[in-house]
């Protein structure tokens, strides 16, 4: 899985922050039409002791994404962090195909077209 991180956090607990974070993730999934992704939202303590507020991991196979909020660090604005992490999912497929050794021009064009179609609905 590819891991992307966001660093806007303060030390502390955050059950309410997680509820706000998850609510915003779900709202953005609906808003951006990311129903073709299987997205799980977690509230976990990062194993590496990271001070990042959140991270997103994704795979191409099955378009699976795991968006995690760090229990050890509560974001100042959990909704903003949720939007940032959803941005990683939105661009996830482009990231995946851009790093593949044999990406075709058509594959890249198709994914850019898909992104533009999603954006035209919300801009």
Helices and strands as residue ranges (DSSP letters): E 2-6, E 9-11, H 15-32, E 38-44, E 54-59, E 64-70, E 73-75, H 78-90, H 92-99, H 105-122
